[in-house]
Amino acid sequence: MKSFVLQMPDEKVNAFSAMFMKKSAAQNLVNAFGFLQWRIKQSVRDFQIFVLTVTMTTYMQLDFVGQRQTGLLD
């Protein structure tokens, strides 16, 4: 039994490799953009949590001071 090996001309191999590399580079770009988008969303969420925490802490401190000044805590 004779084995059969398919051989492609070099120019076709190079064209296929170039096409594959372009697709791979494009896919890498899409993946990088997706990761960047995810990081931005995470950063925005973290910042919103920080602002909410500072706002609530400030409100609670002001409310406590207000209650002290009005005599509600005496």
Secondary structure as GFF3:
##gff-version 3
##sequence-region A 1 74
A	DSSP	alpha_helix	10	70	.	.	.	ID=ss1
###
